[in-house]
């Protein structure tokens, strides 16, 4: 029981806070920033924001009810499992919000968890790992245990689409009232800060381009996108570049090695600044998103906020989130991917229609509303 007149301490695991290219980091960042913004009139709660050393200076509380605490434990590590519960207990947290499934097994506190998708359960492939067979097998077992316990022990589960909710209920057989669907936002992606137009030449961009922003994990399906792009260039002779914006990690390097002999006009930007991402979105002809499974689909919405027409996969939550404001393809059909991109590329009128529909669609998604509804979940659980 929480004593009367005692401030309720709500902890938020913000160790994923930023960078903006990662959907999870974007979610955590916007949750914390907007909770600060909307939580001004009440004073019965304190928010403790747990961060890693790498992002500790990225967040500076502007609200006296918010305090940041260093919890420099790597995600999915034994340190996280062992030391995070001690850190939470030390801060006398009454309710903890984990923004990802990695809830420490040893934690004995009331908590809420956000489950963005079940990609690890649906695509348990070694292609998505750099580990050897034995270590991968052990890691998968541990992941399954952590996800299972997080879902079973949580007082409330927040998820980001009805599609994701159905998947959680299908795989884990829990009461549907335990799962709350709260959409993410999109429309204020670059409201803050000052962004210059800059030049695309530093990326080697010198013609119309289609853009993808994100990582190169296998379920993102970039290899098929590249095969489809190869067809657009070699068969249809389109004057077009493909820009892949994301940090060059193991999976991007693997992709680069695989296509090194293709000699295609493909640009790998590597990690980029806010200003450069603004530049890439603002000038893209088409945004393409070939993912095999998404719990929400934030990057296409962010592209729409710039008026960029979206061509994307028809799998996962994407049709639910994007509605009729995008052109869809079958992500396992390379010919279909190529044809849909070509169709939009050749059709100026359709691109303008998609721009208008995109601007209307993003009005349905607000980070402030996401934070407000999340705060309501905290209040219900407490």
C-alpha positions in Angstrom: 0.0 0.0 0.0 1.2 3.5 -0.8 1.0 5.9 2.2 -1.3 8.9 2.1 0.4 12.2 1.2 3.4 10.2 -0.1 4.5 11.1 -3.6 4.1 8.2 -6.0 7.4 7.4 -7.7 7.0 6.1 -11.3 10.1 4.7 -13.0 10.5 4.7 -16.7 13.2 2.5 -18.3 14.6 5.0 -20.8 17.8 3.2 -21.6 16.7 3.1 -25.2 16.2 6.9 -25.3 17.3 7.8 -28.8 18.8 7.7 -31.4 15.9 8.7 -33.6 16.6 6.0 -36.3 15.5 3.3 -33.9 11.7 3.1 -33.5 12.0 2.0 -29.9 14.3 4.9 -29.0 12.0 7.3 -30.7 9.0 5.9 -28.7 10.9 6.2 -25.3 12.1 9.7 -26.2 8.6 11.0 -27.1 7.0 9.3 -24.2 9.3 11.0 -21.6 9.2 14.4 -23.4 5.4 14.5 -23.7 4.8 13.2 -20.1 6.9 16.2 -19.0 4.8 18.5 -21.1 1.3 17.3 -20.0 2.2 16.6 -16.3 2.3 20.2 -15.1 -0.7 20.8 -12.8 -0.4 17.7 -10.5 2.3 17.2 -7.9 1.4 13.8 -6.4 3.8 11.9 -8.7 7.5 11.8 -9.4 9.0 10.3 -12.5 12.4 8.7 -12.3 14.0 8.3 -15.8 16.6 5.5 -16.0 19.2 6.1 -18.7 22.5 4.7 -19.8 25.8 6.6 -19.9 25.6 6.9 -23.7 22.3 8.8 -23.7 22.4 10.3 -20.2 23.2 13.8 -21.5 20.6 13.6 -24.3 17.8 14.1 -21.7 17.7 17.1 -19.4 14.5 17.3 -17.4 12.6 20.6 -17.6 9.9 19.6 -15.2 10.7 19.5 -11.4 8.6 16.3 -11.1 11.1 14.5 -13.4 14.6 13.2 -12.3 17.1 11.2 -14.3 19.2 8.4 -12.9 22.1 6.5 -14.4 21.5 2.8 -15.0 24.3 1.9 -17.3 23.4 -1.8 -17.9 23.4 -3.0 -21.5 20.1 -4.3 -22.8 19.6 -8.1 -22.7 22.6 -8.6 -20.4 23.1 -10.4 -17.1 24.0 -7.0 -15.6 20.6 -5.8 -16.6 18.9 -8.8 -15.0 21.0 -8.6 -11.8 21.6 -4.9 -11.0 18.6 -3.2 -12.5 16.2 -4.5 -9.8 18.6 -3.1 -7.1 18.7 0.3 -8.8 14.9 0.3 -9.0 14.6 -0.6 -5.3 17.1 2.0 -4.3 15.0 4.7 -6.0 11.9 3.5 -4.1 9.9 3.0 -7.2 6.2 2.3 -6.7 5.4 1.5 -10.4 7.9 0.7 -13.1 7.3 1.1 -16.8 9.5 -1.0 -19.1 9.3 0.3 -22.6 10.4 -3.0 -24.1 10.0 -6.7 -23.0 13.4 -6.9 -21.2 12.0 -6.9 -17.7 14.4 -8.3 -15.1 13.3 -11.7 -13.8 14.4 -10.8 -10.3 12.3 -7.7 -10.1 9.6 -7.8 -7.4 7.8 -4.5 -8.1 4.6 -3.6 -9.8 5.2 -2.9 -13.4 3.7 -2.0 -16.8 5.4 -3.2 -20.0 5.1 -2.1 -23.6 5.3 -4.9 -26.2 5.9 -3.4 -29.6 5.8 -6.6 -31.6 6.6 -10.3 -31.5 9.2 -10.3 -34.2 11.6 -12.5 -32.0 8.8 -15.1 -31.6 7.7 -15.0 -35.2 11.1 -14.8 -36.9 13.5 -16.8 -34.6 16.1 -17.2 -37.2 19.9 -17.3 -36.8 20.1 -14.8 -39.7 19.1 -12.2 -37.1 22.1 -13.0 -34.8 25.9 -12.8 -34.9 26.1 -15.6 -32.4 27.2 -19.2 -32.9 24.6 -22.0 -32.8 24.9 -22.9 -29.1 25.0 -19.4 -27.8 22.1 -18.4 -30.1 20.0 -21.4 -28.8 20.6 -20.4 -25.2 19.9 -16.7 -25.9 16.6 -17.6 -27.6 15.5 -19.7 -24.6 16.3 -16.8 -22.3 14.4 -14.4 -24.6 11.4 -16.6 -24.6 11.4 -16.9 -20.8 11.9 -13.1 -20.3 9.0 -12.3 -22.7 6.7 -14.9 -21.2 7.3 -13.7 -17.6 7.1 -10.0 -18.6 3.6 -10.6 -20.2 2.4 -12.9 -17.4 3.6 -10.7 -14.5 2.8 -7.2 -15.8 -0.2 -5.4 -14.3 -0.9 -4.0 -17.7 0.5 -4.5 -21.2 0.6 -1.5 -23.5 0.9 -2.3 -27.2 0.9 -0.1 -30.3 -1.7 -1.6 -32.6 -4.7 -3.9 -32.7 -2.6 -6.2 -34.9 0.0 -6.5 -32.1 -2.7 -7.0 -29.5 -4.2 -9.9 -31.4 -0.7 -11.5 -31.7 -0.1 -11.2 -28.0 -3.5 -12.7 -27.2 -2.9 -15.6 -29.7 0.6 -16.5 -28.4 0.1 -16.0 -24.7 -3.6 -16.7 -23.9 -4.1 -13.9 -21.4 -7.2 -11.8 -20.6 -7.7 -9.2 -23.4 -8.5 -6.6 -20.8 -4.9 -6.7 -19.7 -3.8 -5.3 -23.0 -4.2 -1.7 -23.9 -3.7 -0.4 -27.4 -2.1 3.0 -27.5 -0.9 4.2 -30.9 2.4 6.0 -31.4 2.6 9.5 -32.9 4.2 11.0 -36.0 3.1 14.6 -36.8 5.6 16.5 -34.6 8.7 14.6 -35.8 10.7 17.7 -36.5 8.7 20.4 -34.7 11.5 21.3 -32.4 14.9 22.6 -33.4 16.1 24.4 -36.5 16.9 22.4 -39.7 18.7 23.7 -42.8 18.1 22.6 -46.3 21.8 21.6 -46.8 23.0 19.6 -49.8 22.4 16.1 -50.9 25.7 16.0 -52.7 27.6 14.9 -49.6 25.7 11.6 -49.8 26.4 11.1 -53.5 22.7 11.8 -54.3 22.4 13.3 -57.8 19.0 12.1 -59.1 15.5 11.3 -57.8 15.7 8.7 -55.0 13.6 6.3 -53.0 14.3 6.3 -49.3 14.4 3.7 -46.5 15.1 4.7 -42.9 15.9 2.0 -40.3 18.0 -1.0 -39.5 18.8 -4.0 -41.7 17.6 -6.8 -39.5 16.4 -9.8 -41.7 12.7 -9.2 -41.1 13.1 -5.7 -42.6 13.5 -7.5 -45.9 16.0 -5.1 -47.5 17.5 -7.9 -49.6 14.3 -8.3 -51.6 14.0 -4.6 -51.9 17.4 -4.4 -53.5 16.5 -7.2 -55.9 13.4 -5.3 -56.8 15.4 -2.1 -57.3 17.8 -4.0 -59.5 14.9 -4.8 -61.8 13.8 -1.2 -61.8 17.3 -0.1 -62.9 18.2 -2.9 -65.3 14.9 -3.9 -66.9 12.9 -0.6 -66.8 16.0 1.7 -67.0 14.6 4.1 -64.4 16.8 7.1 -63.5 16.6 6.5 -59.8 18.7 6.0 -56.7 18.0 3.9 -53.5 19.1 5.5 -50.2 19.3 3.3 -47.2 19.6 5.4 -44.0 20.8 3.6 -40.9 23.8 2.9 -38.8 26.3 0.5 -40.5 26.2 -2.5 -38.2 26.8 -6.2 -38.8 23.6 -6.6 -40.8 24.2 -3.6 -43.1 27.8 -4.8 -43.7 26.5 -8.2 -44.6 24.0 -6.7 -47.0 26.8 -4.5 -48.5 29.0 -7.5 -49.1 26.2 -9.4 -50.7 25.4 -6.7 -53.3 29.0 -5.5 -53.8 29.1 -6.9 -57.4 25.7 -5.5 -58.5 27.0 -2.0 -59.3 23.7 -0.4 -58.5 23.1 3.3 -57.5 22.5 2.4 -53.9 23.7 4.7 -51.1 24.3 3.6 -47.5 24.4 6.8 -45.4 25.4 5.3 -42.1 24.4 7.0 -38.9 23.1 10.5 -39.7 22.2 13.6 -37.7 18.7 15.1 -37.2 19.5 17.7 -39.8 20.6 15.2 -42.4 17.6 12.9 -41.7 15.3 16.0 -42.2 17.1 16.6 -45.5 16.7 13.1 -46.7 13.0 12.9 -45.9 12.3 16.4 -47.3 13.7 15.6 -50.7 12.8 11.9 -51.2 10.6 11.1 -54.2 9.2 7.9 -52.6 9.5 6.3 -49.2 9.6 2.5 -49.3 9.1 0.1 -46.4 9.4 -3.6 -47.2 9.1 -5.1 -43.7 7.8 -8.6 -43.2 6.4 -7.8 -39.7 5.7 -4.5 -37.9 3.8 -3.9 -34.7 3.2 -0.3 -35.8 5.2 1.2 -38.6 6.6 4.6 -37.5 9.0 5.5 -40.4 6.3 5.5 -43.1 4.2 7.9 -41.0 7.2 10.1 -40.4 7.7 10.1 -44.2 4.1 11.2 -44.7 4.6 14.1 -42.3 7.1 15.4 -45.0 4.6 14.8 -47.8 6.6 11.8 -49.2 4.4 9.2 -50.9 4.7 5.8 -49.3 5.0 2.4 -51.0 5.1 -0.4 -48.4 4.5 -4.0 -47.4 1.0 -5.2 -46.8 2.0 -7.3 -43.7 1.7 -6.8 -40.0 0.1 -3.6 -38.7 0.9 -1.5 -41.7 -2.5 -1.6 -43.4 -4.1 -0.8 -40.0 -1.9 2.2 -39.4 -1.5 3.6 -42.9 -5.0 2.9 -44.3 -5.5 4.1 -47.8 -2.7 6.6 -47.7 -0.1 4.2 -49.0 0.3 1.8 -52.0 0.9 -1.8 -50.8 2.9 -4.7 -52.2 3.5 -8.3 -51.2 6.9 -8.2 -49.5 7.9 -11.7 -50.5 7.2 -11.0 -54.2 10.1 -9.1 -55.8 8.2 -8.5 -59.0 5.3 -6.9 -57.0 7.7 -4.7 -55.0 9.2 -3.5 -58.3 5.9 -3.0 -60.1 4.4 -0.9 -57.3 7.4 1.3 -56.9 7.4 1.8 -60.7 3.7 2.5 -60.8 4.0 5.3 -58.2 7.3 6.6 -59.8 5.5 7.0 -63.2 2.3 8.5 -61.8 2.6 12.2 -60.8 -1.1 12.5 -60.0 -1.1 9.4 -57.7 2.0 10.8 -55.9 0.1 14.0 -55.2 -3.0 12.1 -54.0 -0.8 10.1 -51.7 0.8 13.3 -50.3 -2.6 14.7 -49.4 -3.8 11.5 -47.9 -0.6 11.1 -45.9 -1.0 14.6 -44.4 -4.6 13.7 -43.4 -3.5 10.3 -42.0 -0.9 11.5 -39.6 -3.5 13.7 -37.8 -4.7 10.4 -36.3 -1.5 9.9 -34.4 -0.3 12.2 -31.6 2.7 11.7 -29.2 0.9 13.9 -26.7 -2.2 11.7 -26.9 0.1 8.6 -26.5 1.6 10.1 -23.4 -1.8 11.1 -21.9 -3.2 7.6 -22.4 -0.1 6.1 -20.9 -0.4 8.3 -17.9 -4.0 7.0 -17.5 -2.7 3.4 -17.5 -0.3 4.4 -14.7 -3.2 5.8 -12.7 -5.3 2.8 -13.2 -2.6 0.4 -12.1 -1.5 2.4 -9.1 
